[in-house]
Amino acid sequence: MKPDRPLIGAVVFLATGVALILRYCQGTTAFNVAYPFSGSTLHIDLTTIGPAVMGGLFLIAIGLLFLLWSLLAAIVHQIGLLAGHHDRFETIINRRREPAFEADAYPGTITMAERKNEG
Protein backbone atom coordinates (compact mmCIF):
# COMPACT_ATOMS: atom_id res chain seq x y z
CA MET A 1 0.00 0.00 0.00
CA LYS A 2 1.44 3.34 -1.01
CA PRO A 3 0.82 6.40 1.15
CA ASP A 4 0.34 8.97 -1.62
CA ARG A 5 -3.45 8.94 -1.94
CA PRO A 6 -4.25 9.10 1.79
CA LEU A 7 -1.72 11.92 2.13
CA ILE A 8 -3.39 13.91 -0.63
CA GLY A 9 -6.76 13.32 1.03
CA ALA A 10 -5.36 14.43 4.40
CA VAL A 11 -4.02 17.67 2.96
CA VAL A 12 -7.31 18.41 1.19
CA PHE A 13 -9.46 17.75 4.27
CA LEU A 14 -7.16 19.64 6.65
CA ALA A 15 -6.89 22.64 4.34
CA THR A 16 -10.65 22.72 3.77
CA GLY A 17 -11.39 22.47 7.48
CA VAL A 18 -8.96 25.23 8.45
CA ALA A 19 -10.17 27.44 5.58
CA LEU A 20 -13.78 26.94 6.66
CA ILE A 21 -12.99 27.90 10.24
CA LEU A 22 -10.93 30.93 9.19
CA ARG A 23 -13.47 32.08 6.61
CA TYR A 24 -16.24 32.48 9.17
CA CYS A 25 -14.12 33.72 12.06
CA GLN A 26 -14.45 37.06 13.77
CA GLY A 27 -11.35 37.91 15.69
CA THR A 28 -8.40 40.13 16.26
CA THR A 29 -4.68 39.74 15.94
CA ALA A 30 -2.00 41.73 17.70
CA PHE A 31 1.74 41.57 17.18
CA ASN A 32 4.19 43.58 19.27
CA VAL A 33 7.93 43.62 18.75
CA ALA A 34 10.24 44.72 21.55
CA TYR A 35 14.02 45.03 21.74
CA PRO A 36 14.57 42.37 24.31
CA PHE A 37 12.94 39.65 22.25
CA SER A 38 11.49 38.12 25.40
CA GLY A 39 9.08 41.10 25.49
CA SER A 40 7.67 40.41 21.97
CA THR A 41 4.10 39.12 21.87
CA LEU A 42 1.71 37.61 19.36
CA HIS A 43 -1.94 37.45 20.31
CA ILE A 44 -4.49 35.71 18.09
CA ASP A 45 -8.17 35.68 19.05
CA LEU A 46 -10.40 33.59 16.76
CA THR A 47 -14.12 33.23 17.23
CA THR A 48 -15.98 31.19 14.63
CA ILE A 49 -19.77 31.13 14.60
CA GLY A 50 -22.43 29.10 12.85
CA PRO A 51 -22.27 25.74 11.12
CA ALA A 52 -18.65 26.38 10.09
CA VAL A 53 -17.57 25.37 13.60
CA MET A 54 -18.91 21.81 13.39
CA GLY A 55 -18.12 21.45 9.70
CA GLY A 56 -14.56 22.70 10.08
CA LEU A 57 -13.86 20.49 13.10
CA PHE A 58 -15.38 17.49 11.30
CA LEU A 59 -13.19 18.06 8.22
CA ILE A 60 -10.10 18.51 10.39
CA ALA A 61 -10.89 15.26 12.23
CA ILE A 62 -11.25 13.38 8.93
CA GLY A 63 -7.99 14.95 7.71
CA LEU A 64 -6.18 13.80 10.85
CA LEU A 65 -7.52 10.25 10.34
CA PHE A 66 -6.28 10.29 6.74
CA LEU A 67 -2.92 11.57 7.97
CA LEU A 68 -2.69 8.71 10.47
CA TRP A 69 -3.67 6.24 7.74
CA SER A 70 -1.00 7.70 5.44
CA LEU A 71 1.63 7.38 8.19
CA LEU A 72 0.74 3.73 8.79
CA ALA A 73 0.73 3.05 5.03
CA ALA A 74 4.18 4.64 4.70
CA ILE A 75 5.54 2.49 7.54
CA VAL A 76 4.07 -0.68 6.02
CA HIS A 77 5.40 0.27 2.58
CA GLN A 78 8.92 0.86 3.91
CA ILE A 79 8.87 -2.46 5.78
CA GLY A 80 7.74 -4.14 2.57
CA LEU A 81 10.64 -2.58 0.69
CA LEU A 82 13.07 -3.82 3.34
CA ALA A 83 11.61 -7.33 3.16
CA GLY A 84 11.98 -7.37 -0.62
CA HIS A 85 8.32 -7.30 -1.57
CA HIS A 86 7.92 -4.93 -4.47
CA ASP A 87 4.51 -4.01 -5.79
CA ARG A 88 5.28 -4.22 -9.45
CA PHE A 89 2.78 -2.92 -11.94
CA GLU A 90 4.07 -5.41 -14.51
CA THR A 91 2.96 -8.36 -12.40
CA ILE A 92 -0.64 -7.14 -12.45
CA ILE A 93 -0.79 -6.39 -16.16
CA ASN A 94 1.22 -8.72 -18.34
CA ARG A 95 3.23 -6.50 -20.67
CA ARG A 96 5.56 -7.51 -23.44
CA ARG A 97 7.43 -5.61 -26.07
CA GLU A 98 6.16 -5.99 -29.61
CA PRO A 99 8.68 -5.40 -32.40
CA ALA A 100 8.25 -1.99 -33.97
CA PHE A 101 9.37 -3.15 -37.40
CA GLU A 102 9.36 -6.50 -39.11
CA ALA A 103 13.17 -6.45 -39.19
CA ASP A 104 13.20 -6.52 -35.38
CA ALA A 105 11.35 -9.83 -35.42
CA TYR A 106 13.70 -11.39 -38.00
CA PRO A 107 17.26 -10.16 -37.46
CA GLY A 108 19.51 -10.21 -40.49
CA THR A 109 16.78 -9.47 -43.02
CA ILE A 110 16.10 -6.21 -44.73
CA THR A 111 12.48 -5.34 -45.25
CA MET A 112 10.67 -2.27 -46.43
CA ALA A 113 7.12 -1.44 -45.54
CA GLU A 114 5.03 1.42 -46.75
CA ARG A 115 1.83 2.61 -45.18
CA LYS A 116 -0.39 5.08 -46.91
CA ASN A 117 -2.55 7.44 -44.99
CA GLU A 118 -6.15 7.03 -45.83
CA GLY A 119 -8.47 9.94 -45.70
C-alpha positions, -999 to +999 in steps of 0.1 A: +000+000+000+014+033-010+008+064+012+003+090-016-035+089-019-043+091+018-017+119+021-034+139-006-068+133+010-054+144+044-040+177+030-073+184+012-095+177+043-072+196+067-069+226+043-107+227+038-114+225+075-090+252+085-102+274+056-138+269+067-130+279+102-109+309+092-135+321+066-162+325+092-141+337+121-144+371+138-114+379+157-084+401+163-047+397+159-020+417+177+017+416+172+042+436+193+079+436+188+102+447+216+140+450+217+146+424+243+129+397+223+115+381+254+091+411+255+077+404+220+041+391+219+017+376+194-019+375+203-045+357+181-082+357+191-104+336+168-141+332+172-160+312+146-198+311+146-224+291+128-223+257+111-187+264+101-176+254+136-189+218+134-181+214+097-146+227+101-139+205+131-154+175+113-132+181+082-101+185+104-109+153+122-113+134+089-080+150+077-062+138+109-075+102+103-063+103+067-029+116+080-027+087+105-037+062+077-010+077+054+016+074+082+007+037+088+007+030+050+042+046+047+055+025+075+041-007+060+054+003+026+089+009+039+089-025+058+077-041+026+106-026+007+131-038+033+116-073+032+120-074-006+083-073-016+079-049-045+045-040-058+053-042-094+028-029-119+041-054-145+030-084-124-006-071-124-008-064-162+012-087-183+032-065-207+056-075-234+074-056-261+062-060-296+087-054-324+083-020-340+094-031-374+094-065-391+132-065-392+132-065-354+113-098-354+137-114-380+173-102-375+195-102-405+168-095-430+161-062-447+125-053-453+107-023-464+071-014-455+050+014-467+018+026-452-004+051-469-025+074-450-061+070-458-085+099-457 
